[in-house]
Amino acid sequence: MVTWRALERQVRARLGDGQEARWLVQQAAGRTGAEWLADLDERAPDRCLGFVEQMVRRREAGEPLQYVLGSWGFRRLDLAIDPRVLIPRPETEQVVEHAIAELTRLRLATGRPPRVVDLGTGSGAIALSIAVEVDGAEVWATDASEGAVAVAQANVAGTGGMAATRVRVVAGSWYEALPPELAGQVDLVVSNPPYLARAELADLDPAVAAWEPTDALVGGPSGLEAIEEVVEGAPRWLRRPGAVVVELAPPQGEAAVALALSVGFDRATVRPDLSGGSRALVASIG
């Protein structure tokens, strides 16, 4: 007989990480917290032993923990994820924080419920966070990847509640996915676009380069290509006042600010992530 406690010990010995071992075994058990602790000395069913073995082998092959678990936390959400979408990261949580701050400012100025566009939504992490955390926010989420659209739609369904009814996930490249009647009717454009230069792919953590979708990581030869599309296109879609918030790499901040000012934004700045590095362009118009 193999108990959950013994199984966790075995997995820890193979992976060398106690926290990962617990997460994987809890995933198979379907229990956490006090319920998990109370059942540690119960027998683990054979089907669960097989499931744990599959997950451990995937980790031993280098697959990221988040994909093996099939879900990951992001702000208030527990999101389904798989290799069709990027793994949600703390840096993007801070980008959402900057977006919500802009929405608060705009609502104070206009008094209207905000309409938001999230370009390149991936798992839907940004779109759903805004819908959940900003009362009355209507969010359009676009992605050119059919796989990402499917994941985002699943996360909308999994989130449920009134917030989920205010998120629309549509397939298409950047602004092309949006209905034309939204032009001039959007309060905030937000995006975590691909912003790595193609040459940087070789320097990435092997687990990132091998498992996460390259199209969601690499913006082009310079890395600025997708940022340029988002920022240059935003004025056509924004109400006045309106704003754009775009995640970027720290070295891209100066170029992004210059770009925003050159296409008609009145103010542009770069905001930090939790480590203090430049992480988000925030630009306003009107």
N, C-alpha and C positions, 0 to 999 in steps of 0.2 A: 504494500500500500504506500502510495506517495501522497503526503499531505501538501497543502498549499505552502506551508512553511518550508518543507523540504524542497519543494519545486523552486521556490524563490531562491533558496540557497544554491541550488544547482545552476540556475540561470546566472546568478551573480558570479559564480566561479567561472563560467564560460565567457561572460562579457566583461568582467572586471569592473562593473558599475552597479552598485546596489540600488540606486534610484531607478535606473533603466530596468533592472530586473523586476522591481516591484511593479512598475507601470505595465510591463508586458504580462506579468502573471495576473495582475488585477484586470487587465483587459480580457483575458481568457475567463476569469472568474465572474466578471460582470459585477464586481463589488469593490467598494472603496470605503475609506473612513472606518467608523466604528464597526460596521457590518463586516468589513474585511478582517479587522483585528479579532473579532469574535469567532471567525470561521477558520483561522489559520491552521488549526490542527484537524480540520476535516479532510477527508479523502478527496483528492482532485480527480474528477471523472476522466476516463481514458480519452474522450473526445477533446477535452481541454488540454490534456498532455500533448496530443497531436498538434493542436492549434499553437501552443507555446513553442513547440519544436519548430514549426514553420516560421514563426516570428523571429526566433533566435537565429535561425539559419539566414534569414533575410538581413538581420543586423550584422551577422558575421561576414556577409557578402558586401557590406558597406552601405546598404540602403539606409537612408536617414530614418531615425527613430520616428519622426512625425508621420512619414508615409507608412511605416510598419504599423503604427497605432491606428492610422486612418483618420485621425482628428488631432486638432491642436487648439489651445486657447489663444484668444486674441481679444484684449480688453474684456468686455463682459460676455464674449461669445465663446462657444465651443464649436469650431468649424470642421466640417468634413474636408479632408484634403487627400490628394493623391498626386502622382507625378505629372498630371496634366496642368497643375498650377504650382506657383511658388509656395514655399513654406512661409507662413506669416511670421514677421519678425518684429522685435521691440521697436526698432527704428521707425517702422511704419505706424506703430501705435502712437508715436509722438507726432507723426505727420497728421494723423486723425485729430490729435489734440489741437494742432494749429488750425486745422479746417473748422473744427467746432468753435474755436475762438473767433474766427472770421464770421461764421454764421451768426454767432451771438451779436457781434458788432453790427452786422447787416440788418438783423431783425430789429435791433434797437433803433436803427436809422429809418427803416421802412415800415415796420409793424406787420409785415406779411409773413406767412409761413414760407420757409425757404424751399426753393427747387434746386436740386443738386445734380450734377452729372459726374459720375465716376468713370473715367476712361481707362480701359485696360484693367477691368475689375478683378480678373483672376478668380480667386475663391469667393469673392464678394465681401472680403473682410472690411474694406473701407466703407463700401455702400451700406452694409448692414449695421456697422457700428454707428454711422451717422443716423440711420433710420431709428435705431434703438435709443440713442442718446439725445437726439434733438427732436423735441415735440413737434409733430406735424410735418416733419421734413419729407418731401417727395424726392425720391432718388431714382435717376436713370443710370443703369450700370451697363457699360458696353465692353465687349471683348471680341477680337477677331478670331480667337480660337474656339472652335465648337466644343472642344473638351472642357475648356474653362467655363464657357457658358453653362454647360451641363452641371458642373460642380457648383457654380454660383447659384443656379436655380435650385439645386438640391439643398443648399444652405439656407436659401430664402424659405423653402418649405420647412426645413428643420427648425428654423428660428420661430416661425409661427407668430401668432398675435397680430395686433394692429400694425406694428412696425413693418412686418413682412408684407402687408398689403400695400405699403407705400413704396416698395422697391420693384422696379421693372428691369429685368435683365434682357438685353437685346444683343444680337450677334451682328458684328460688323467692325470695320476698322475705324477706330477713333470716332470723330464726329460724323462720319458717313453713316453710322448706325442709327443716328438720331432722326426723329421725324422733323421735317423742315419747319413745322409750326413752332418748334421750341426755340428757334433763332430769336435772340433778344429777350428771352423769357426765363433765363437761368440765372440764379443768384451766385452760385459757386461752381466752378469746375475744379475737380480734384483728381489727381492721378499719381500712381506709382508706376511710371513707365519703365521700360528697359533702358538703363543708362550706363551700362558698361561699354567701353570700347572693345571692338572685336579682339584686339591683341591682349586685353586683360583676361580673357577667358582662360588662357593657359596658366595664369597665376592664381586662379580660384582654388579654394579647398576642393580636393578631388570629389568629395561627396556631393558638393554643389554642382560642379561641372558635369559629373556623370549622371546625376539623377534629376536635377531640376530643369524645367523647359528652357532651352537656350534662347528661344524667341522672346521669352519674358525677362531675360537677363541682359541681352546684348542689343544696344540701340543702333549700332552701325560702326563704321570705321572710327568715328570720333567719340561715340557714346552720347552725343548731344542730339542726335537726329530725332528721336521720339519726343524729347523735351521740347525741341523747336516746333514740332507739329502741334503739340498740346498748347503751348503758349501762343503761338502765332494764330491759331484758330479760335482761341477763347473770346476775343472781343466781339466777334460776330454773334456769339451765343449768349453773351452776358447782358443782363439788365444793367441799368445804372442806378445806384451803385452796385458793383459786383466785384468778384475776386476770383483768383486762381491760386491753388496750392498744389505744388508739384514736388514729389520726392526726387532727390538728386544725390550725387556723390559729392563729398566736401570740396574737391578741386573745381567743381562745375559752378559754384555759387556766383562768382563774379560774372561769368559769361551769361548765366541765366538772368541775372538782374539787368544787365545791359540789353539783352534780348527783349525782356518784358517792357522796358522803357521805350525801346525802339519801335514796338508795334502798338503803342498807344496807352499802355498802363500809366497811371499818374504816379504811383508809388510802388516800389519793389524793394524787398529785403530778403535776406536769407536767415532762417530760424534754425536753432540747434536741436540736436537730439539729446538724449539723456547723458551722453558722454561728453557733450559740449561741442561736438563736431557739426559743421554746417550740414543740414539734412533736408531742408524744405525751402523752396522759393515760395514766398507769399507776396502776391502783387494785386493791387486794387485799381479799379477804374471807376470814374464818375463820382 
